[in-house]
Amino acid sequence: MGNNRNVVGVALVAGVLLGVLDFVWIKYVPSPFGSLGNSLAVWAVVAFLLTLRFRWSLPVSIAGAVLALVVAVPSYYLAAVLIQNDSVSTLYNTTAIAWMGLGVVAGVVFGTAGAMARTPGRLQTAAMAVPGAVLFAEALIQARRIGDPSYSTGELVGFAAVLAALGLAITLLVGRSWPQRGLALLIALPLTAIGYALLSVTGFR
Protein backbone atom coordinates (compact mmCIF):
# COMPACT_ATOMS: atom_id res chain seq x y z
CA MET A 1 0.00 0.00 0.00
CA GLY A 2 1.03 3.59 -0.46
CA ASN A 3 1.71 6.21 2.18
CA ASN A 4 -1.44 6.37 4.31
CA ARG A 5 -0.02 9.34 6.19
CA ASN A 6 -0.57 11.70 3.25
CA VAL A 7 -4.30 11.04 3.02
CA VAL A 8 -5.46 14.13 4.94
CA GLY A 9 -3.35 16.54 2.92
CA VAL A 10 -4.22 14.95 -0.41
CA ALA A 11 -7.93 14.73 0.38
CA LEU A 12 -8.11 18.34 1.58
CA VAL A 13 -6.37 19.66 -1.52
CA ALA A 14 -8.49 17.46 -3.79
CA GLY A 15 -11.69 18.60 -2.07
CA VAL A 16 -10.88 22.29 -2.28
CA LEU A 17 -9.87 22.00 -5.94
CA LEU A 18 -12.98 19.99 -6.78
CA GLY A 19 -15.32 22.49 -5.13
CA VAL A 20 -13.71 25.65 -6.50
CA LEU A 21 -13.05 24.37 -10.01
CA ASP A 22 -16.54 22.89 -10.18
CA PHE A 23 -18.12 26.26 -9.49
CA VAL A 24 -15.88 27.98 -12.04
CA TRP A 25 -16.69 25.24 -14.57
CA ILE A 26 -20.45 25.72 -14.12
CA LYS A 27 -20.18 29.49 -14.34
CA TYR A 28 -18.00 29.77 -17.42
CA VAL A 29 -18.28 26.57 -19.50
CA PRO A 30 -21.30 26.44 -21.85
CA SER A 31 -23.81 23.58 -22.04
CA PRO A 32 -23.76 20.63 -22.43
CA PHE A 33 -20.26 20.35 -20.94
CA GLY A 34 -20.96 23.01 -18.34
CA SER A 35 -23.71 20.81 -16.93
CA LEU A 36 -21.05 18.35 -15.76
CA GLY A 37 -20.44 20.72 -12.86
CA ASN A 38 -23.92 19.95 -11.54
CA SER A 39 -23.39 16.21 -11.88
CA LEU A 40 -23.42 14.11 -8.71
CA ALA A 41 -21.97 11.27 -10.79
CA VAL A 42 -18.93 13.33 -11.78
CA TRP A 43 -18.15 14.08 -8.13
CA ALA A 44 -18.46 10.37 -7.34
CA VAL A 45 -16.07 9.51 -10.17
CA VAL A 46 -13.55 12.00 -8.76
CA ALA A 47 -13.63 10.09 -5.46
CA PHE A 48 -13.10 6.84 -7.36
CA LEU A 49 -10.14 8.20 -9.31
CA LEU A 50 -8.60 9.68 -6.17
CA THR A 51 -8.53 6.33 -4.38
CA LEU A 52 -7.52 4.51 -7.55
CA ARG A 53 -4.52 6.81 -7.95
CA PHE A 54 -3.29 6.82 -4.34
CA ARG A 55 -2.48 3.38 -3.03
CA TRP A 56 -3.96 3.77 0.42
CA SER A 57 -5.38 0.88 2.42
CA LEU A 58 -9.11 0.28 2.01
CA PRO A 59 -10.22 2.02 5.25
CA VAL A 60 -7.94 4.98 4.51
CA SER A 61 -9.22 5.15 0.92
CA ILE A 62 -12.78 5.39 2.20
CA ALA A 63 -11.85 8.09 4.70
CA GLY A 64 -9.94 10.03 2.05
CA ALA A 65 -12.80 9.90 -0.44
CA VAL A 66 -15.33 11.01 2.18
CA LEU A 67 -13.12 13.87 3.35
CA ALA A 68 -12.52 15.10 -0.20
CA LEU A 69 -16.21 15.13 -1.12
CA VAL A 70 -17.32 16.73 2.15
CA VAL A 71 -14.68 19.47 1.89
CA ALA A 72 -15.64 20.08 -1.74
CA VAL A 73 -19.13 21.25 -0.75
CA PRO A 74 -18.21 24.33 1.34
CA SER A 75 -15.35 25.00 -1.09
CA TYR A 76 -17.90 25.21 -3.89
CA TYR A 77 -20.11 27.62 -1.96
CA LEU A 78 -17.12 29.66 -0.82
CA ALA A 79 -16.15 30.12 -4.45
CA ALA A 80 -19.71 31.32 -5.11
CA VAL A 81 -19.39 33.81 -2.25
CA LEU A 82 -16.09 35.18 -3.56
CA ILE A 83 -16.93 35.19 -7.27
CA GLN A 84 -20.59 36.22 -7.38
CA ASN A 85 -21.22 37.57 -3.88
CA ASP A 86 -23.52 34.79 -2.70
CA SER A 87 -24.53 34.78 0.95
CA VAL A 88 -22.04 33.28 3.39
CA SER A 89 -24.92 31.28 4.84
CA THR A 90 -24.78 29.01 1.79
CA LEU A 91 -21.69 27.40 3.32
CA TYR A 92 -23.69 25.87 6.15
CA ASN A 93 -27.38 25.96 5.24
CA THR A 94 -29.56 22.86 4.87
CA THR A 95 -28.70 22.46 1.20
CA ALA A 96 -24.98 22.39 1.95
CA ILE A 97 -25.49 19.93 4.79
CA ALA A 98 -27.57 17.67 2.52
CA TRP A 99 -24.85 17.69 -0.13
CA MET A 100 -22.23 16.88 2.49
CA GLY A 101 -24.37 13.96 3.59
CA LEU A 102 -24.48 12.70 0.02
CA GLY A 103 -20.71 13.21 -0.09
CA VAL A 104 -20.29 10.84 2.84
CA VAL A 105 -22.37 8.14 1.13
CA ALA A 106 -20.67 8.61 -2.24
CA GLY A 107 -17.25 8.67 -0.58
CA VAL A 108 -17.85 5.32 1.09
CA VAL A 109 -19.12 3.66 -2.09
CA PHE A 110 -16.70 5.11 -4.60
CA GLY A 111 -13.72 5.19 -2.26
CA THR A 112 -14.25 1.47 -1.76
CA ALA A 113 -14.61 0.89 -5.51
CA GLY A 114 -11.46 2.86 -6.30
CA ALA A 115 -9.39 0.85 -3.82
CA MET A 116 -10.83 -2.47 -5.03
CA ALA A 117 -10.28 -1.57 -8.69
CA ARG A 118 -6.52 -1.59 -8.15
CA THR A 119 -6.54 -4.70 -5.96
CA PRO A 120 -6.32 -8.05 -7.78
CA GLY A 121 -9.19 -10.33 -6.89
CA ARG A 122 -12.63 -11.54 -7.84
CA LEU A 123 -14.25 -8.14 -7.35
CA GLN A 124 -11.68 -6.05 -9.19
CA THR A 125 -13.49 -5.98 -12.53
CA ALA A 126 -16.83 -5.25 -10.86
CA ALA A 127 -15.23 -2.33 -9.05
CA MET A 128 -13.92 -1.02 -12.38
CA ALA A 129 -17.51 -0.95 -13.65
CA VAL A 130 -18.77 1.29 -10.85
CA PRO A 131 -17.75 4.76 -12.15
CA GLY A 132 -19.07 4.08 -15.64
CA ALA A 133 -22.32 2.77 -14.19
CA VAL A 134 -23.05 5.92 -12.19
CA LEU A 135 -22.43 8.06 -15.27
CA PHE A 136 -24.70 5.84 -17.35
CA ALA A 137 -27.35 6.06 -14.62
CA GLU A 138 -27.28 9.83 -14.64
CA ALA A 139 -27.42 9.80 -18.45
CA LEU A 140 -30.64 7.77 -18.18
CA ILE A 141 -32.09 10.27 -15.73
CA GLN A 142 -31.34 13.11 -18.15
CA ALA A 143 -32.78 11.15 -21.08
CA ARG A 144 -36.04 10.54 -19.18
CA ARG A 145 -36.49 14.30 -18.86
CA ILE A 146 -36.75 14.67 -22.64
CA GLY A 147 -40.17 16.02 -23.47
CA ASP A 148 -40.54 17.83 -20.15
CA PRO A 149 -41.29 21.48 -21.03
CA SER A 150 -39.19 22.58 -18.04
CA TYR A 151 -36.04 21.47 -19.87
CA SER A 152 -34.44 22.15 -23.24
CA THR A 153 -34.53 18.96 -25.32
CA GLY A 154 -31.32 19.84 -27.12
CA GLU A 155 -29.42 20.41 -23.88
CA LEU A 156 -30.76 17.20 -22.35
CA VAL A 157 -29.74 15.12 -25.35
CA GLY A 158 -26.30 16.71 -25.43
CA PHE A 159 -25.72 16.27 -21.69
CA ALA A 160 -26.91 12.65 -21.72
CA ALA A 161 -24.57 11.92 -24.62
CA VAL A 162 -21.63 13.50 -22.80
CA LEU A 163 -22.33 11.47 -19.65
CA ALA A 164 -22.63 8.23 -21.63
CA ALA A 165 -19.39 8.96 -23.49
CA LEU A 166 -17.60 9.67 -20.21
CA GLY A 167 -18.95 6.45 -18.74
CA LEU A 168 -17.57 4.48 -21.67
CA ALA A 169 -14.25 6.34 -21.56
CA ILE A 170 -13.67 5.82 -17.83
CA THR A 171 -14.45 2.11 -18.13
CA LEU A 172 -11.97 1.73 -20.97
CA LEU A 173 -9.40 3.80 -19.10
CA VAL A 174 -9.38 1.79 -15.87
CA GLY A 175 -9.50 -1.62 -17.54
CA ARG A 176 -6.20 -3.39 -18.03
CA SER A 177 -7.12 -5.57 -21.00
CA TRP A 178 -9.83 -5.63 -23.62
CA PRO A 179 -11.53 -8.73 -22.17
CA GLN A 180 -11.59 -7.05 -18.76
CA ARG A 181 -12.95 -3.84 -20.24
CA GLY A 182 -15.69 -5.76 -22.04
CA LEU A 183 -16.62 -7.63 -18.89
CA ALA A 184 -16.67 -4.38 -16.92
CA LEU A 185 -19.09 -2.88 -19.44
CA LEU A 186 -21.37 -5.91 -19.09
CA ILE A 187 -21.26 -5.67 -15.30
CA ALA A 188 -22.04 -1.97 -15.60
CA LEU A 189 -25.50 -2.78 -16.99
CA PRO A 190 -27.06 -4.08 -13.74
CA LEU A 191 -25.05 -1.56 -11.74
CA THR A 192 -26.55 1.20 -13.90
CA ALA A 193 -30.04 0.04 -12.93
CA ILE A 194 -29.06 0.09 -9.26
CA GLY A 195 -27.46 3.51 -9.63
CA TYR A 196 -30.54 4.86 -11.38
CA ALA A 197 -32.75 3.68 -8.54
CA LEU A 198 -30.48 5.16 -5.88
CA LEU A 199 -30.14 8.51 -7.65
CA SER A 200 -33.92 8.61 -7.99
CA VAL A 201 -34.33 7.95 -4.26
CA THR A 202 -32.13 10.96 -3.49
CA GLY A 203 -34.47 13.12 -5.53
CA PHE A 204 -31.84 13.50 -8.25
CA ARG A 205 -34.38 13.27 -11.09
N, C-alpha and C positions, 0 to 999 in steps of 0.2 A: 504494500500500500504506500501511497505517497505521504507527504508531510501533513499529518492531521493538525499540527499546530498552526498552520497558516489559514485555517478555515474561516476564522472570524474576520481577518483582514480582507481575504478574497471575497467573502460573501458580502461584507459591507460595501466594498468598492463596486462589486457587481450590482448590488441592489440600488445604490445611488445612481450609477450609470444607466441602469435599466429605467428607473423612474424618470430621470431628467431627459434622457434621449427619447424616451417614449412620448413625453409631452411635446418636445420639439418636433418629433416626427409627425404627430397628429396635426400640429399647428401649421406646418409648412409644406408637408408632402401631399400632393393632390390625390384624390380617389382614383383607382381603387386601392393603390398601395398605402395611402395615408390611413385607410381604415384598419390596417394591421396594428396600429397603435392602440386601438380599442379592443383588440383581440385577447380574450382570456387564454386561448390556446397558444398564442405566441409567447405569452409570459410563461406558461407551463413548459414550453419547449426550451426556453432559456434556462429554466431550472434543470431540465434534463441535460442539456449540453454542458452546463457548469459542472455537474457531478460526473458526467462522462469524461470531461477534460481533466479534472483534478482527481487523482487516484486516492481519494480518502476512503476510510473504512465505511461500511454501510451506515452505521448510526451517525457518523460524522457527516456523510453525504446528505442524509436526510436533514440534519440540523442546519447544514450550510445552505441547502435549497430553501428551507423555510425562512431562514434569516434573510436571505437575499430578496425573496418575494415580499416579505413583510416590510423590509426597509424600502423597497421600491415604491410602495404606496405613498408614504408621506413625502418621499423625494419627488414623486410626480406632482403632488399638490403644491409642494414648495416651489417647484419650477413654475407652476401656474401663478402662484403669488408673486414671484419675482418678475415674470415675463408679461403677464397681463393683469396684474393687480387684483387677483382673486382674494377673497377673504382668508385670513389666516385660520379661521375656524374650519376650513376645508381639510386641514391636516389631521383633525381629530373628531370630525363629526361622524354621524352614524354611517354615512356612505363609506368613509375611509375605514372605519372599523370593520364594516362588512367585507370590504375588499381585502383587508388584512386577514380576516378569517378565512376567506377563500384562498389567500396566499399560503396559509398554514396547511390546508388540505392539499392544494396543488403541490406544495413543497414536499410533503410526505410521499405522495404518489410518484411524482416525477423525479424527485431525488432518489427514491428507491430504484426506479426504472433506469436512471442514468448510471447508477453504480452497478446494477445487474447487467446492463448492456456491455460493460467492459469486463465482466467476470465470466470465464468459461463455465458452461454448465447447461442443464436442460432448459433453463428459463431465459438464457441469454437472447435467443432470437425473438422470443415473445417480448422481452423488454425493449428490443430494438424497434418493435412495431408500435410501441406506445405513443411516441411523439407524432408520428404520421397519423395515427388513429384519431388523436384529439383535433388535429387540423382538418381531417376529413369530416369529423363530426360537426365542427363549426361550419364547414362548407355546406353541409346538409341543412343546418339551421338557416343559413343565409338563403339557400336555394328555396326553402319552404316559404320564405317571405315574398317570393316573386308573385306579383299580382296584388299584393297589399298596397292600397293607394298611399299609405304612409311612407312608402319607400320608393326610390327610383329603381326601376327594373334594370336599367343599364348598369348602375352602380352595384346592385346585388349580384348580377351575373358576373361582372368583372371581379368583385371581391371573392365570390365563391370559387371562381377559376384560379385566382391567386392562391387561396388557401389550399385547394386541391393540389396545385403544382408544388407548393412548398411541402405538403405532406409526402408527395412522391419523392421529391428531392431529398428530404431529410432521411427517408427510409433507405434510399440508395446510398446516401453518404455514410450512414453508420454501419451498413452491412459490410462484411469483409469478403464476401464472395457472391457471385450471381445467384447460386442456389439459395444461399442464406437470405439474400435480398428478396428473392421471389417468395420464399416461405414467410418472411416478415410481412410482405404485402398481403398474403393470404390471411395471416393471423390478424392483421389490422382490420379485416372486415368485421368479425364479431366484436372486436374492441371498439370499432367505430360506433356500432349500435349501442354499446354500453356507454360510451362517451356522450353520444347524443342524448341518451336518457338522463345522464347525470347533469349535463349542461342545461337540459330543460327543467330539471328539478330546481336548479339554482335560480331559475327565472331568466336565464340567458337565452332568450328566444326572440 
